[in-house]
Amino acid sequence: MNDDPVKATKTEARAGSTPGIVRYVLGFSLALIIILFALLLLYWG
């Protein structure tokens, strides 16, 4: 049995690239949800 730890770089462990667009999609989605909740609060609040 081999008990040696596996050594891999961050890119090898990730098995792909991480494009920067993800942070923009998350930010845009968060902004939309906040606006939607604010509108719902104004309408039903």
C-alpha positions in Angstrom: 0.0 0.0 0.0 1.3 3.4 -1.0 0.9 6.0 1.8 2.8 8.8 0.2 0.9 12.1 -0.1 -0.2 13.2 -3.6 1.6 16.3 -4.8 0.0 18.4 -7.4 0.1 22.0 -8.4 -2.9 24.2 -8.0 -3.6 24.0 -11.8 -3.3 20.3 -11.8 -5.6 19.8 -8.9 -8.1 22.2 -10.3 -8.1 20.4 -13.7 -8.9 23.5 -15.6 -8.8 27.2 -15.8 -10.8 29.7 -13.9 -11.8 32.6 -16.1 -12.4 36.0 -14.4 -16.0 36.3 -15.7 -17.3 34.2 -12.8 -16.9 37.1 -10.4 -18.9 39.4 -12.7 -21.7 36.9 -13.0 -21.9 36.4 -9.3 -21.8 40.2 -8.7 -24.5 40.8 -11.3 -26.7 38.1 -9.8 -26.3 39.4 -6.3 -27.1 42.9 -7.4 -30.3 41.6 -9.2 -31.4 39.7 -6.1 -30.9 42.8 -3.9 -32.9 45.0 -6.3 -35.6 42.4 -6.5 -35.9 42.1 -2.8 -35.9 45.9 -2.4 -38.8 46.2 -4.9 -40.7 43.4 -3.2 -40.2 45.1 0.2 -41.5 48.4 -1.2 -44.5 46.7 -2.9 -45.6 44.5 0.0 -43.8 46.3 2.9 
